[in-house]
Amino acid sequence: MHAFKSGGLFALGQSLASRLAAEQPRPQADWLVAAPSSAQATRARGFVPAAVIAATLGRAWGLPVLEARLVRDVADQAGLSSDQRRSNLAGAITIGRPLTGKAVWLVDDITTTGATLGELAAACRAAGASVAGFSTLAQTSLKMATQK
């Protein structure tokens, strides 16, 4: 995942997402919704990892993709506790269009605490959608720096 997100191996993310699409049944959803990245992270990488994954899944599953947006600056989630991650993202994500009566499938690159997926789900519900589930390429445990 590091090689995809930070190493510039865009095609690796597409390849991993293609494999996921082949192994996971097509979700019962009307839209895929990609988690946003901060403007700073997007500039540094040149892409939004969740959007790359969602676009690949969308092509494979025949589903349209929406990219969620951040409505304010957020801190990098790395190194934050579960509570800090939730606070950092609280109210920060918007969908930007009504989704009344639609079912959505959330897409992110990595799940650590679920804070991003939780806030993304809340934004989708605020737009009128029901959340059918989610896909990520990886799951990791929360690693906190220890103080000496």
Rosetta blueprint (number, residue, H / E / L):
1 M L
2 H H
3 A H
4 F H
5 K H
6 S L
7 G L
8 G L
9 L L
10 F H
11 A H
12 L H
13 G H
14 Q H
15 S H
16 L H
17 A H
18 S H
19 R H
20 L H
21 A H
22 A H
23 E H
24 Q L
25 P L
26 R L
27 P L
28 Q L
29 A L
30 D L
31 W E
32 L E
33 V E
34 A E
35 A L
36 P L
37 S L
38 S L
39 A H
40 Q H
41 A H
42 T H
43 R H
44 A H
45 R H
46 G L
47 F L
48 V L
49 P H
50 A H
51 A H
52 V H
53 I H
54 A H
55 A H
56 T H
57 L H
58 G H
59 R H
60 A H
61 W H
62 G L
63 L L
64 P L
65 V E
66 L E
67 E E
68 A L
69 R E
70 L E
71 V L
72 R L
73 D L
74 V L
75 A L
76 D L
77 Q L
78 A L
79 G L
80 L L
81 S L
82 S H
83 D H
84 Q H
85 R H
86 R H
87 S H
88 N H
89 L H
90 A L
91 G L
92 A L
93 I E
94 T E
95 I L
96 G L
97 R L
98 P L
99 L L
100 T L
101 G L
102 K L
103 A E
104 V E
105 W E
106 L E
107 V E
108 D E
109 D E
110 I E
111 T E
112 T L
113 T L
114 G L
115 A H
116 T H
117 L H
118 G H
119 E H
120 L H
121 A H
122 A H
123 A H
124 C H
125 R H
126 A H
127 A L
128 G L
129 A L
130 S E
131 V E
132 A E
133 G E
134 F E
135 S E
136 T E
137 L E
138 A E
139 Q E
140 T L
141 S L
142 L L
143 K L
144 M L
145 A L
146 T L
147 Q L
148 K L
